[in-house]
Amino acid sequence: MYFVLSVVLPLLMLSFGQCAVVNNTETRIASNTISVLNGQIWGTWGVTQKCPSGTYATGFSLLVEGNQGFWGDDTALNGIALYCSKPIGSNGIVGTYTTIKSSVGSWGSWTANKFCPSGVLKAFQLQVESYQGWYADDTAANNIRFSCTGNQVLQGLGMSWGSWGSWSPSCGGTGICGIQTKVESPQGASDDTSLNDVIFNCFLSFGQFIMVSHGETLRKYTGIIAVENGQAWGSWGKRQMCPEGTFATGFSLKVERSVGDGDDTALNGIALHCSKPLLGGVPAHYTTISSSVGSWGTWTHKNWCSIGVMHSFQLLVESQQGHGDDTAANNISSNCPGTGICGIQTKVEPPQGSGDDTALNDVRFYCC
């Protein structure tokens, strides 16, 4: 469940979402999904399946139908199974593992298992046959390659029709540990393609990173989220983190309203309000943190998640106005790897005297 907070102000429309529900019984938090652009269009997406807590995809096998000959209906790749275990050590020994798979097709047999020499699966590449025309035999996905965290590449024992697309992004967390496949059901007398596309989920090993910096708050964090449209003026302030065990569940802004023909700065500061994940309503106890703030404006009212914690953000920024009046950030997309946002660092330009002031130019959020 997600809840988007919004507040409309002169020169400012803020979407600070999403708020993520925190399930106390769920120990796996997805940081992102990875996909490729050359998957085919037929079929429907199956249910996402995830590795058990504390394990990651360290190996795989494929369900493959061999060549059916000139008069047969080929489907090639029908299914992908992931083998989940603890990350494989430098000795290459695979521990106890479990098998997960999403939707699979109706034809073929499973190939031999392949495992990373060390580490876990982190990215993939898909071999797909393009559309063959009305009377030709389509096979869609034929084969897959995975890269491991040790940079080894594993190629599946699939078929060879089609071409390899580009590699997916690498997992933003520890590695792959979830799968969702797009499979076409049997078409009767029509052409069958079976598996057409796949998406993998990536998960974090919590406490992956530790922030240690003189004069800044100390707390373990699992990642940083940022956007690419922040402006260039100013310098980064000190990082500030929510107290241990709390997360950002609300926020308020320091905003200078329009000054007409004067020097507008718009967004001057962002404050996060930290508490335990919300179960509904305003928290009885919370702590407020902020990094650098500008010199102008007043603080807006507090906005709270209805449930859960803050999980992502979006920044509305005015482009450079040449000889006009620059305002830089006018508003606060990226998903938090981990439970939610737990820290902040802002980039603020100090007062420029008779020059043009912009105040807050950019922001980074830390995730725990």
Secondary structure, DSSP 8 states (H G I E B T S, - for coil): -EEEEEEEETTEEEEEEEEE---TT----EEEEE--S---S-SEE---EE--TT-EEEEEEEEE-----TTS----EEEEEEEEES-B-TT----S-EEE-----SS-EE---EE-SSB-EEEEEEEE-----TTS----EEEEEEEETTS-EEE-S----SEE-------SSSEEEEEEEEE----TTS----EEEEEEEEE--TT-EEE--TTS--EEESEEE--S---S-SEE---EE--TT-EEEEEEEEE----TTS----EEEEEEEEES-BSSS--SS-EEEE----SS-EE---EE-SSBEE-EE---B----TTS----B----EE-SSS-EEEEEEEE----TTS----EEEEEEEE-
